Amino acid sequence: MTAQLISGTEIARQIREELKEETARLRDAYATAPGLVTILVGENPASVSYVTAKQKASKELGFHSVQDNQPESITEADLLALIDKYNRDPKIHGILVQLPLPKHINETKVLYAIDPKKDVDGFHPVNVGKMTIGEADYLPCTPAGIQQLLIRSGVKTDGAEVVVVGRSNIVGKPIVNILLQKQKGANATVTICHTGTRDIAFHTRRADILIVAAGKPKAVTAEMVKEGAVVIDVGVNRIGMTPEGKAKLCGDVDFDAVKEKASLITPVPGGVGPMTITMLMMNTVKAAKLAVGAR
Ligand SMILES: NC(=O)c1ccc[n+]([C@@H]2O[C@H](COP(=O)([O-])OP(=O)(O)OC[C@H]3O[C@@H](n4cnc5c(N)ncnc54)[C@H](OP(=O)(O)O)[C@@H]3O)[C@@H](O)[C@H]2O)c1
């Protein structure tokens, strides 16, 4: 069997078209544009490129978008005051603080200072709690993107055996919480593996849907995958440079071998990656709708 590709690029494009329409509707019916501020502290090149991509996407959708650049030397108190300002700004519905922050700033304190109603990254404990009890306003972006990839590719999650490799707070734990809910696009039986798991292959070989977020190139080999499984590769690993001087990327799955066993598989790049920013946009539209009482 050679797997079909799940194109995150194409699914993200479809969702962005839908969000563009919703944004226009909000402008017409409520005189409101979804407002997103991205706060960048310092000039870390990776952070600059992430923030630039988020701003570009929000402008393309017609959002009210604000880029707030702060120097590396900003104090924790000043950053907290800035967040408080945006918490009280009615034109801003979503606040994103680009991580990592400089060492002298307590990241947790900063993330907890964001009004949960404006926490479009879904990292505030209030939103993590709401997700866990199945009453989420905002799902964290990467796992929300994975769920959309499954739903929009017609993958049946109801009753499926899902195995997740990796238990980070931004990918592994939330995707488990999302897919175990008694809800549409979920209702799966989920198992989570990590470096303390005794026999990872024993679990991965049982998976109808295998989601890998280990941050280790080719951590999942073909022998670890069941024939016909759906494989979602979250990993983004830099493994050198292309002749054109671009970073060469690979996932956490041995793509060439695993695609011969899987029924569906995400490529890297072009799989989960494009979905993450799109889900941030979706959360911002949701935040604006909640703020104005739109359905
Ligand atoms: N495309 C996107 O938008 C996107 C977004 C976020 C992350 N990512 C990528 O996804 C990957 C994971 O990110 P993350 O932030 O979740 O990583 P992380 O915080 O480093 O967590 C990795 C997890 O994988 C587990 N793990 C590592 N090696 C393993 C192995 N060989 N077998 C089983 N479990 C193993 C670790 O176990 P322990 O807990 O036991 O240490 C940990 O729970 C990275 O490549 C990252 O770049 C992509």
The ligand as a Tripos MOL2 file, in Angstrom:
@<TRIPOS>MOLECULE
LIG
   48    52     1     0     0
SMALL
NO_CHARGES

@<TRIPOS>ATOM
      1 N1          4.1720   21.8240   12.9850 N.am      1 LIG1
      2 C1          3.9610   22.5600   14.0600 C.2       1 LIG1
      3 O1          3.2290   23.5400   14.0070 O.2       1 LIG1
      4 C2          4.6020   22.1480   15.3450 C.ar      1 LIG1
      5 C3          4.1380   22.7020   16.5480 C.ar      1 LIG1
      6 C4          4.7270   22.2610   17.7320 C.ar      1 LIG1
      7 C5          5.7580   21.3250   17.7000 C.ar      1 LIG1
      8 N2          6.1890   20.8640   16.4980 N.ar      1 LIG1
      9 C6          7.2610   19.8650   16.4010 C.3       1 LIG1
     10 O2          6.7910   18.6790   17.0110 O.3       1 LIG1
     11 C7          7.8630   18.0140   17.6750 C.3       1 LIG1
     12 C8          7.4750   17.8250   19.1400 C.3       1 LIG1
     13 O3          7.3230   19.0860   19.7290 O.3       1 LIG1
     14 P1          7.0260   19.2680   21.2900 P.3       1 LIG1
     15 O4          7.0800   20.7010   21.6050 O.co2     1 LIG1
     16 O5          5.8100   18.4730   21.6020 O.co2     1 LIG1
     17 O6          8.3540   18.5320   21.8570 O.3       1 LIG1
     18 P2          8.9190   18.3180   23.3220 P.3       1 LIG1
     19 O7          8.3840   19.3280   24.2650 O.co2     1 LIG1
     20 O8         10.3870   18.1730   23.1450 O.co2     1 LIG1
     21 O9          8.3120   16.9060   23.7190 O.3       1 LIG1
     22 C9          8.7040   15.7270   23.0780 C.3       1 LIG1
     23 C10         7.9750   14.5670   23.7010 C.3       1 LIG1
     24 O10         8.3110   13.3950   22.9950 O.3       1 LIG1
     25 C11         8.7780   12.3920   23.8940 C.3       1 LIG1
     26 N3          9.8190   11.6490   23.1970 N.ar      1 LIG1
     27 C12        10.9970   12.1050   22.7350 C.ar      1 LIG1
     28 N4         11.6550   11.1090   22.0970 N.ar      1 LIG1
     29 C13        10.8760   10.0210   22.1830 C.ar      1 LIG1
     30 C14        11.0220    8.6920   21.7430 C.ar      1 LIG1
     31 N5         12.0970    8.2790   21.0540 N.pl3     1 LIG1
     32 N6         10.0090    7.8340   21.9860 N.ar      1 LIG1
     33 C15         8.9220    8.2350   22.6780 C.ar      1 LIG1
     34 N7          8.7230    9.4770   23.1220 N.ar      1 LIG1
     35 C16         9.7080   10.3610   22.8830 C.ar      1 LIG1
     36 C17         9.2790   13.1250   25.1180 C.3       1 LIG1
     37 O11         9.1520   12.2820   26.2210 O.3       1 LIG1
     38 P3          9.4940   12.7200   27.7400 P.3       1 LIG1
     39 O12         8.3330   13.5680   28.1880 O.co2     1 LIG1
     40 O13         9.5670   11.4370   28.4480 O.co2     1 LIG1
     41 O14        10.7790   13.4890   27.6660 O.co2     1 LIG1
     42 C18         8.3210   14.3240   25.1600 C.3       1 LIG1
     43 O15         7.1460   14.0030   25.8610 O.3       1 LIG1
     44 C19         9.0850   18.8900   17.4490 C.3       1 LIG1
     45 O16         9.7810   18.4090   16.3080 O.3       1 LIG1
     46 C20         8.5100   20.2590   17.1500 C.3       1 LIG1
     47 O17         9.3540   21.0410   16.3340 O.3       1 LIG1
     48 C21         5.6150   21.2390   15.3240 C.ar      1 LIG1
@<TRIPOS>BOND
     1     1     2 1
     2     2     3 2
     3     2     4 1
     4     4     5 ar
     5     4    48 ar
     6     5     6 ar
     7     6     7 ar
     8     7     8 ar
     9     8     9 1
    10     8    48 ar
    11     9    10 1
    12     9    46 1
    13    10    11 1
    14    11    12 1
    15    11    44 1
    16    12    13 1
    17    13    14 1
    18    14    15 2
    19    14    16 1
    20    14    17 1
    21    17    18 1
    22    18    19 2
    23    18    20 1
    24    18    21 1
    25    21    22 1
    26    22    23 1
    27    23    24 1
    28    23    42 1
    29    24    25 1
    30    25    26 1
    31    25    36 1
    32    26    27 ar
    33    26    35 ar
    34    27    28 ar
    35    28    29 ar
    36    29    30 ar
    37    29    35 ar
    38    30    31 1
    39    30    32 ar
    40    32    33 ar
    41    33    34 ar
    42    34    35 ar
    43    36    37 1
    44    36    42 1
    45    37    38 1
    46    38    39 2
    47    38    40 1
    48    38    41 1
    49    42    43 1
    50    44    45 1
    51    44    46 1
    52    46    47 1
@<TRIPOS>SUBSTRUCTURE
     1 LIG1         1 GROUP 0 **** ****
